[in-house]
Amino acid sequence: PVFLSQRAKAQDSAAKADVSTIGKEVATYWVDGTTVPVVTLNAAGRYQLDAVAGGGNAAIVAQDLGKASTSVVLGATFIATDIAWCVTVNNPKGDKKLYKYSAAGGLAQGACVSAAG
């Protein structure tokens, strides 16, 4: 039982690392970006960011954000503006399972329900 608990905690750590990476990349995008980006998990198991051209910025096509950890999947994603966005990941093998990263609150347990978190 102790070993299984440690394994679940490791899965939670993987989910937290993934959502933190995605969240920080979205925040970095908004430093210069002007159009609403889209974050997806592609067929190769990598997170990517796409954004259409606008406001003098070129389009971003399939910007690699990193490989998804084993068992971690992208969940609800709401991106509205530079101060209103939230990204969720889910790891069904973890103890807590759901983690979110938002402009309003940073890293937290749970799932996004809107761009406000």
HELIX and SHEET records of a PDB file:
HELIX    1   1 VAL A    2  ASP A   32  1                                  31    
SHEET    1   A 3 VAL A  38  LEU A  41  0                                        
SHEET    2   A 3 ARG A  46  ALA A  51 -1                                        
SHEET    3   A 3 ILE A  60  LYS A  67 -1                                        
SHEET    1   B 4 VAL A  73  THR A  81  0                                        
SHEET    2   B 4 ALA A  84  ASN A  90 -1                                        
SHEET    3   B 4 LEU A  98  SER A 102 -1                                        
SHEET    4   B 4 GLY A 106  GLN A 109 -1                                        
END                                                                             
